[in-house]
Amino acid sequence: MNERSSVAALADSLRRELQRYPDGRMLPSSRALMGEYQVGPGTVSRAVAVLAAEGLVVSRPGAGVFRVRRDGGPAGRAGDLSWQQVALSAGAGSRGVDAAGVLATLTVPPPDVIDLSGGYLHPSLQPERALAAALARAGRRPGTWSRPPVEGLPELRAWFAADIAGPAHTLSAAEVLVAAGGQSALSTALRALAPPGAPVLVESPTYPGILAIARAAGLRPVPVPMDAEGVRTDLLADAFAATGARVFVCQPLFQNPTGAVLAPRRRVEVLRIARAAGAFVVEDDFARKLVHADAPPLPQPLAADDPDGVVVHIRSLTKASSPSLRIAAISARGPAFERLRALQAVDSFFVPRPLQETALELVAAPAWRTHLRTVATALRDRRLAFTRELTPHHIPYGGYHLWLRLAEGADETALTAAAFRAGVAVTPGQAYYPAEPPAPHLRISYSGVPGVQQLTDGARLLKQVLAGGG
């Protein structure tokens, strides 16, 4: 049994044991737990840390680890936290943070539930050996723990520039900023390009993380409807004219959740319309490394056809590697780049150098190209397996998700709950709309299961739930 599974097994055992403990009861010592479960001290400390993060135990240095109160607070006097409601709501421009849509894709279902809702590759599809080797090589590099440039390592910036621009070579390393993952890059881009209170145009439906970022920054997301060919450019022009927005956020390749690829004629129109409006296009190119083995040739990014600095491009390594390799790039030209650079420096100074060095070692290794081919084949096989059971209106040849339209009047929330009770986790579609949804949908992810058999089982269970109406 590896360390990760040992920690999880011990944490599960301790959770069951805690059900018998009264409030404030001290757990056995680390030495006692090591003897009882035949594990090392590191496994005990990490399992206890898991329970502490879940709010089940509290550690008191020099005293021990104790079960917390069942009402969620530590043993002892319960604090009065009601004052925070006033403090968090006071002042002009106060805003909340709605992370429900994001958390839905980050929450790991119980082991007996088939995960068709996650947003990352299953560990069996992640390049764990290649990552471990890259991390080891990076750790041996002189200066790995020294301070990196604010913009990122020059070699990593150059790699991203070549990867984004492709054969056109229209992007230089000086126009690339290394960021801590795609979500962080999106947050930096929106806050840098739009002032609080401003409208921001978004595809409808769209990735909930974009909506969460916009609202947390005090921005107003305005929906622009999509069809099978991507965003409707006739309505995009109307939205710019009606709102005066100066930013449009889009995913032209394998859009989340619809899987749509922006049609060639609309690519030209998006850039033309944005230039005419004096606006930026934030291109979230999250799925380019998740192309399927049977896909036709991919279109170049919008950024490759943009010499005028209209497009701010975001490219991440996280989706195709590991959730913990939080490395991405933001490319931009002119004053926009300086604004992005300044905001990121204020927020976080720089992305940790060991992580950048690891990413650089990973993408330079032959194992990286082998991994991408393996993922391309696996995603194709999973897509085919799922669509043999359930066929959505549009089947994309990239990404890891399908957008399933339900019957008119269907209650997607009730169906999601019924599916969970049947043993499969899916995501209701409402969170993907910035306004009222025109129809009920479910988003299905096929990347987070161990293999094709589990995916097929999940599709059959979901099919039964849909046939029964919840």
C-alpha positions as CSV (number, residue, x, y, z in Angstrom):
1,M,0.0,0.0,0.0
2,N,1.5,3.4,-1.0
3,E,1.6,6.4,1.4
4,R,-1.3,8.2,-0.1
5,S,-3.6,5.2,0.3
6,S,-2.3,4.5,3.8
7,V,-3.1,8.1,4.9
8,A,-6.6,7.8,3.4
9,A,-7.2,4.4,5.0
10,L,-6.1,5.6,8.5
11,A,-8.2,8.8,8.1
12,D,-11.2,6.7,7.3
13,S,-10.6,4.4,10.3
14,L,-10.2,7.4,12.6
15,R,-13.4,9.0,11.3
16,R,-15.4,5.9,12.2
17,E,-13.7,5.7,15.7
18,L,-14.6,9.4,16.3
19,Q,-18.3,8.6,16.1
20,R,-17.9,6.8,19.5
21,Y,-16.0,9.7,21.1
22,P,-17.7,12.3,23.3
23,D,-16.9,16.0,22.7
24,G,-13.5,17.0,23.7
25,R,-12.2,13.4,24.1
26,M,-8.5,13.0,23.4
27,L,-7.4,10.6,20.6
28,P,-4.8,8.0,21.3
29,S,-1.2,9.2,21.1
30,S,0.7,9.1,17.8
31,R,2.8,6.2,19.2
32,A,-0.4,4.3,20.1
33,L,-1.9,4.9,16.6
34,M,1.4,3.8,14.9
35,G,1.3,0.5,16.9
36,E,-2.4,-0.2,16.4
37,Y,-2.5,0.5,12.6
38,Q,1.1,-0.5,11.8
39,V,1.9,2.8,10.1
40,G,4.7,5.3,10.3
41,P,4.7,8.7,12.1
42,G,4.3,10.6,8.8
43,T,1.2,8.7,8.0
44,V,-0.3,9.4,11.4
45,S,0.5,13.1,11.3
46,R,-1.0,13.5,7.7
47,A,-4.1,11.5,8.6
48,V,-4.7,13.7,11.7
49,A,-4.1,16.8,9.5
50,V,-6.8,15.5,7.1
51,L,-9.3,15.2,10.0
52,A,-8.3,18.7,11.3
53,A,-8.9,20.2,7.9
54,E,-12.4,18.6,7.9
55,G,-13.1,20.2,11.3
56,L,-13.3,16.9,13.1
57,V,-10.4,17.2,15.5
58,V,-8.2,20.0,16.9
59,S,-4.6,19.6,17.8
60,R,-3.3,21.3,20.9
61,P,0.6,21.4,21.0
62,G,1.9,19.7,24.2
63,A,-1.5,18.3,25.0
64,G,-2.7,16.1,22.2
65,V,-5.4,15.8,19.5
66,F,-9.1,16.1,20.6
67,R,-12.5,15.5,19.0
68,V,-14.3,18.8,18.4
69,R,-17.8,19.6,19.4
70,R,-20.5,18.1,17.2
71,D,-21.9,21.6,16.4
72,G,-18.6,22.2,14.6
73,G,-16.8,24.3,17.2
74,P,-13.9,23.2,19.4
75,A,-14.7,22.1,22.9
76,G,-15.2,25.1,25.2
77,R,-17.1,28.3,24.8
78,A,-18.9,28.7,21.5
79,G,-18.0,32.1,19.9
80,D,-20.5,34.6,18.6
81,L,-19.7,35.0,14.9
82,S,-22.9,36.9,13.9
83,W,-21.0,40.3,13.9
84,Q,-19.2,39.1,10.7
85,Q,-22.4,39.4,8.6
86,V,-22.4,43.2,9.2
87,A,-18.7,43.6,8.6
88,L,-18.7,41.6,5.4
89,S,-21.7,43.5,4.0
90,A,-20.8,47.0,5.1
91,G,-19.8,49.7,2.6
92,A,-20.5,50.6,-1.0
93,G,-19.6,47.9,-3.5
94,S,-19.8,45.1,-1.0
95,R,-19.9,41.7,-2.8
96,G,-20.2,38.1,-2.1
97,V,-18.2,35.2,-3.5
98,D,-20.3,32.4,-5.0
99,A,-18.1,29.4,-5.5
100,A,-20.8,26.8,-5.7
101,G,-20.1,26.0,-9.4
102,V,-16.4,25.7,-8.8
103,L,-16.7,23.6,-5.7
104,A,-19.0,21.2,-7.5
105,T,-16.1,20.2,-9.7
106,L,-13.5,20.1,-6.9
107,T,-15.6,18.0,-4.5
108,V,-14.5,14.4,-4.5
109,P,-17.6,12.0,-4.2
110,P,-17.5,9.1,-1.8
111,P,-15.7,6.0,-3.0
112,D,-18.9,4.1,-3.8
113,V,-20.1,6.9,-6.2
114,I,-18.9,7.0,-9.8
115,D,-17.4,10.5,-10.4
116,L,-18.8,12.0,-13.6
117,S,-18.5,15.6,-12.3
118,G,-14.8,16.2,-11.7
119,G,-12.6,18.6,-13.6
120,Y,-9.3,16.8,-13.6
121,L,-7.7,13.6,-15.0
122,H,-8.0,10.6,-12.8
123,P,-4.7,9.7,-11.1
124,S,-4.3,6.8,-13.5
125,L,-4.2,9.2,-16.4
126,Q,-1.8,11.7,-14.7
127,P,2.0,11.5,-15.6
128,E,2.9,10.7,-12.0
129,R,6.2,9.0,-12.8
130,A,7.2,11.8,-15.2
131,L,6.3,14.4,-12.7
132,A,8.3,12.7,-9.9
133,A,11.3,12.5,-12.2
134,A,10.9,16.1,-13.3
135,L,10.6,17.2,-9.7
136,A,13.7,15.3,-8.8
137,R,15.7,16.8,-11.6
138,A,14.4,20.2,-10.8
139,G,15.5,19.8,-7.2
140,R,19.1,19.1,-8.2
141,R,19.3,22.2,-10.4
142,P,21.5,25.0,-8.9
143,G,19.4,27.9,-7.8
144,T,16.1,26.0,-7.7
145,W,15.2,27.6,-4.4
146,S,16.3,31.1,-5.3
147,R,14.0,33.9,-6.3
148,P,12.7,33.7,-9.9
149,P,12.0,36.7,-12.1
150,V,8.6,38.3,-11.5
151,E,7.6,37.4,-15.1
152,G,8.7,33.8,-14.8
153,L,11.7,31.8,-15.8
154,P,12.9,32.9,-19.3
155,E,13.2,29.3,-20.6
156,L,9.6,28.5,-19.5
157,R,8.3,31.7,-21.0
158,A,10.0,30.9,-24.3
159,W,8.5,27.4,-24.2
160,F,5.0,28.8,-23.7
161,A,5.5,31.4,-26.4
162,A,6.4,28.7,-28.9
163,D,3.6,26.4,-27.8
164,I,1.0,29.1,-28.1
165,A,2.1,30.6,-31.4
166,G,2.9,27.4,-33.1
167,P,4.5,27.5,-36.6
168,A,3.6,31.1,-37.0
169,H,6.2,32.3,-34.4
170,T,4.1,35.4,-33.8
171,L,4.7,35.5,-30.0
172,S,7.9,36.3,-28.1
173,A,8.9,35.2,-24.6
174,A,8.8,38.8,-23.6
175,E,5.0,38.8,-24.1
176,V,4.4,35.8,-21.8
177,L,3.8,35.9,-18.0
178,V,4.0,32.7,-16.0
179,A,0.9,32.4,-13.7
180,A,-0.1,30.0,-10.9
181,G,-2.6,28.0,-12.9
182,G,-5.4,28.8,-15.2
183,Q,-7.9,30.0,-12.5
184,S,-5.3,32.4,-11.2
185,A,-4.5,33.6,-14.7
186,L,-8.2,34.3,-15.4
187,S,-8.6,36.2,-12.1
188,T,-5.5,38.4,-12.9
189,A,-6.8,39.1,-16.5
190,L,-10.3,40.1,-15.5
191,R,-9.2,42.3,-12.6
192,A,-6.4,43.9,-14.7
193,L,-8.6,44.7,-17.8
194,A,-11.9,45.7,-16.2
195,P,-12.6,48.1,-13.3
196,P,-15.0,47.1,-10.5
197,G,-18.6,47.5,-11.5
198,A,-17.9,47.1,-15.2
199,P,-19.7,44.7,-17.5
200,V,-17.8,41.7,-18.8
201,L,-19.2,39.7,-21.7
202,V,-19.1,35.9,-21.3
203,E,-20.3,33.0,-23.4
204,S,-23.7,31.5,-22.2
205,P,-23.3,28.9,-20.9
206,T,-19.8,29.2,-19.6
207,Y,-17.3,27.8,-17.1
208,P,-18.6,28.7,-13.6
209,G,-15.1,29.7,-12.5
210,I,-15.3,32.7,-14.9
211,L,-18.6,33.8,-13.4
212,A,-17.2,33.4,-9.8
213,I,-14.1,35.4,-10.6
214,A,-16.1,38.2,-12.3
215,R,-18.5,38.5,-9.4
216,A,-15.9,38.3,-6.7
217,A,-14.1,41.2,-8.5
218,G,-17.2,43.3,-8.5
219,L,-17.7,42.9,-12.2
220,R,-21.1,42.2,-14.0
221,P,-21.1,39.2,-16.3
222,V,-23.3,39.7,-19.3
223,P,-24.3,36.6,-21.3
224,V,-23.8,36.2,-25.0
225,P,-25.6,33.1,-26.3
226,M,-23.8,30.2,-28.1
227,D,-24.8,27.6,-30.7
228,A,-23.0,24.6,-32.2
229,E,-20.5,26.9,-33.9
230,G,-19.5,28.8,-30.8
231,V,-20.5,32.3,-29.6
232,R,-23.1,34.0,-31.8
233,T,-21.1,37.0,-33.2
234,D,-24.3,38.9,-34.2
235,L,-25.3,39.0,-30.6
236,L,-21.7,39.7,-29.5
237,A,-21.7,42.9,-31.5
238,D,-25.1,43.9,-30.0
239,A,-23.8,43.1,-26.5
240,F,-20.7,45.3,-26.9
241,A,-22.9,48.2,-28.2
242,A,-25.6,47.8,-25.5
243,T,-23.2,47.5,-22.5
244,G,-20.1,49.4,-23.4
245,A,-18.1,46.4,-22.2
246,R,-14.3,46.3,-22.9
247,V,-13.7,42.6,-22.2
248,F,-15.1,39.4,-23.7
249,V,-14.1,36.1,-22.1
250,C,-14.3,33.0,-24.3
251,Q,-13.1,29.4,-24.8
252,P,-12.9,29.0,-28.6
253,L,-11.7,25.4,-28.4
254,F,-13.8,22.6,-26.9
255,Q,-15.7,25.1,-24.8
256,N,-16.7,24.2,-21.3
257,P,-19.5,23.0,-21.0
258,T,-20.8,22.7,-24.6
259,G,-17.6,21.4,-26.2
260,A,-18.1,23.8,-29.2
261,V,-15.3,24.9,-31.4
262,L,-15.5,28.4,-32.7
263,A,-16.2,28.3,-36.5
264,P,-13.6,29.8,-38.8
265,R,-15.7,32.7,-40.0
266,R,-16.7,33.5,-36.4
267,R,-13.0,33.6,-35.4
268,V,-12.5,36.5,-37.8
269,E,-15.7,38.2,-36.6
270,V,-14.8,38.0,-32.9
271,L,-11.5,39.8,-33.5
272,R,-13.1,42.3,-35.8
273,I,-16.0,43.1,-33.4
274,A,-13.7,43.4,-30.4
275,R,-11.3,45.7,-32.3
276,A,-14.2,47.9,-33.3
277,A,-15.4,48.1,-29.7
278,G,-12.0,48.9,-28.4
279,A,-12.2,45.8,-26.3
280,F,-10.0,42.9,-25.2
281,V,-10.7,39.2,-25.8
282,V,-9.6,36.9,-23.0
283,E,-9.0,33.5,-24.7
284,D,-9.1,30.7,-22.2
285,D,-7.3,27.9,-24.2
286,F,-7.7,25.3,-21.4
287,A,-8.4,22.2,-23.5
288,R,-5.7,22.3,-26.2
289,K,-3.7,19.5,-24.6
290,L,-6.8,17.4,-24.2
291,V,-7.4,16.7,-27.9
292,H,-8.7,13.2,-28.7
293,A,-6.8,10.7,-30.8
294,D,-9.4,10.8,-33.6
295,A,-9.7,14.6,-33.7
296,P,-9.2,16.5,-36.9
297,P,-6.4,19.2,-37.0
298,L,-6.9,21.9,-34.4
299,P,-7.3,25.6,-35.3
300,Q,-4.6,27.9,-34.1
301,P,-5.4,30.1,-31.0
302,L,-7.1,33.5,-31.7
303,A,-3.9,35.0,-30.3
304,A,-1.9,33.6,-33.3
305,D,-4.0,35.8,-35.7
306,D,-3.8,39.0,-33.6
307,P,-0.9,41.4,-34.1
308,D,-2.8,44.3,-32.4
309,G,-2.9,43.1,-28.8
310,V,-6.7,42.5,-28.8
311,V,-6.3,38.9,-27.4
312,V,-5.0,38.1,-23.9
313,H,-4.3,34.4,-24.1
314,I,-4.3,31.9,-21.3
315,R,-2.7,28.4,-21.6
316,S,-2.4,26.0,-18.7
317,L,-0.5,22.8,-18.0
318,T,-2.7,21.8,-15.1
319,K,-5.6,20.1,-16.9
320,A,-3.3,17.8,-18.9
321,S,-0.9,16.9,-16.1
322,S,-1.9,17.2,-12.4
323,P,-4.2,19.4,-10.3
324,S,-1.2,20.3,-8.2
325,L,1.0,21.4,-11.2
326,R,-0.4,24.9,-11.1
327,I,1.5,26.4,-13.9
328,A,-0.1,28.6,-16.7
329,A,0.9,31.4,-19.0
330,I,-0.8,34.7,-19.8
331,S,0.3,36.3,-23.1
332,A,-0.5,39.9,-24.0
333,R,1.0,42.8,-25.8
334,G,1.6,46.5,-25.0
335,P,0.4,48.3,-21.9
336,A,-2.0,45.4,-21.1
337,F,1.0,43.2,-20.4
338,E,2.5,45.7,-18.0
339,R,-0.9,46.0,-16.2
340,L,-1.1,42.2,-15.9
341,R,2.5,42.0,-14.7
342,A,2.0,44.7,-12.1
343,L,-1.2,43.1,-10.7
344,Q,0.3,39.7,-10.4
345,A,3.4,41.1,-8.6
346,V,1.1,42.8,-6.1
347,D,-1.0,39.7,-5.6
348,S,1.7,37.0,-5.2
349,F,5.2,38.5,-6.1
350,F,5.9,35.5,-8.4
351,V,5.2,31.8,-9.0
352,P,7.4,29.6,-6.9
353,R,10.6,28.7,-8.7
354,P,10.6,24.9,-7.8
355,L,7.2,24.6,-9.5
356,Q,8.4,26.4,-12.6
357,E,11.6,24.3,-12.8
358,T,9.5,21.2,-12.5
359,A,7.2,22.3,-15.3
360,L,10.1,23.1,-17.5
361,E,11.7,19.7,-16.8
362,L,8.4,17.9,-17.5
363,V,7.6,19.5,-20.9
364,A,11.2,19.1,-22.1
365,A,11.2,15.3,-21.4
366,P,10.2,12.7,-24.1
367,A,7.8,11.3,-21.5
368,W,5.6,14.5,-21.8
369,R,4.8,13.8,-25.5
370,T,4.2,10.1,-24.7
371,H,1.8,11.2,-21.9
372,L,-0.2,13.5,-24.2
373,R,-0.6,10.6,-26.8
374,T,-1.7,8.3,-24.0
375,V,-4.3,10.9,-22.7
376,A,-5.5,11.5,-26.3
377,T,-6.2,7.8,-26.7
378,A,-7.8,7.4,-23.3
379,L,-10.1,10.4,-23.7
380,R,-11.2,9.1,-27.2
381,D,-12.0,5.6,-25.7
382,R,-13.9,7.1,-22.8
383,R,-15.9,9.4,-25.0
384,L,-16.9,6.5,-27.3
385,A,-17.8,4.3,-24.3
386,F,-20.1,6.9,-22.8
387,T,-21.8,8.0,-26.0
388,R,-22.7,4.3,-26.7
389,E,-25.0,4.6,-23.7
390,L,-26.1,8.2,-23.8
391,T,-25.8,10.5,-26.9
392,P,-25.7,14.3,-26.4
393,H,-26.7,16.7,-29.2
394,H,-23.0,17.6,-29.8
395,I,-20.0,15.3,-29.3
396,P,-16.7,17.1,-29.1
397,Y,-13.4,15.6,-30.1
398,G,-11.5,17.2,-27.3
399,G,-11.8,18.1,-23.6
400,Y,-13.4,15.7,-21.1
401,H,-17.0,16.8,-20.8
402,L,-20.4,16.4,-22.5
403,W,-23.3,18.7,-22.3
404,L,-26.6,16.8,-22.0
405,R,-29.8,18.6,-22.6
406,L,-32.8,17.3,-20.6
407,A,-36.4,17.1,-21.5
408,E,-38.4,20.3,-21.2
409,G,-39.5,20.9,-17.7
410,A,-37.1,18.4,-16.2
411,D,-35.8,19.3,-12.7
412,E,-32.0,19.1,-13.1
413,T,-31.5,19.5,-9.4
414,A,-33.8,16.6,-8.5
415,L,-32.2,14.5,-11.2
416,T,-28.7,15.2,-9.9
417,A,-29.8,14.2,-6.4
418,A,-31.4,11.0,-7.8
419,A,-28.3,10.1,-9.8
420,F,-26.2,10.6,-6.6
421,R,-28.4,8.2,-4.7
422,A,-28.1,5.7,-7.6
423,G,-24.3,5.9,-7.3
424,V,-23.2,8.5,-9.9
425,A,-22.2,12.1,-9.5
426,V,-23.0,14.6,-12.2
427,T,-23.2,18.4,-12.4
428,P,-26.5,20.4,-12.9
429,G,-26.3,22.9,-15.7
430,Q,-27.7,26.0,-14.0
431,A,-24.4,27.0,-12.5
432,Y,-23.0,27.5,-16.1
433,Y,-25.4,30.2,-17.0
434,P,-24.9,33.9,-15.9
435,A,-28.6,34.5,-16.2
436,E,-31.8,32.3,-16.4
437,P,-31.0,29.1,-18.3
438,P,-33.1,28.5,-21.4
439,A,-33.3,24.7,-20.8
440,P,-32.3,22.1,-18.2
441,H,-28.9,20.5,-18.7
442,L,-26.4,18.2,-17.1
443,R,-22.6,18.4,-17.5
444,I,-20.9,15.0,-17.7
445,S,-17.2,14.6,-17.1
446,Y,-15.5,11.4,-18.2
447,S,-11.9,12.1,-17.0
448,G,-12.2,11.4,-13.3
449,V,-13.0,7.7,-13.3
450,P,-10.4,4.9,-13.2
451,G,-11.3,3.3,-16.5
452,V,-13.8,2.6,-19.3
453,Q,-15.7,0.0,-17.3
454,Q,-16.6,2.4,-14.5
455,L,-17.6,5.0,-17.0
456,T,-19.9,2.6,-18.8
457,D,-21.4,1.6,-15.5
458,G,-21.9,5.3,-14.6
459,A,-23.5,6.0,-18.0
460,R,-26.0,3.1,-17.6
461,L,-26.9,4.2,-14.1
462,L,-27.5,7.7,-15.3
463,K,-29.5,6.4,-18.2
464,Q,-31.8,4.6,-15.8
465,V,-32.2,7.7,-13.6
466,L,-33.1,9.8,-16.7
467,A,-35.6,7.2,-17.9
468,G,-37.3,7.2,-14.5
469,G,-37.4,11.0,-14.4
470,G,-35.6,11.2,-11.0
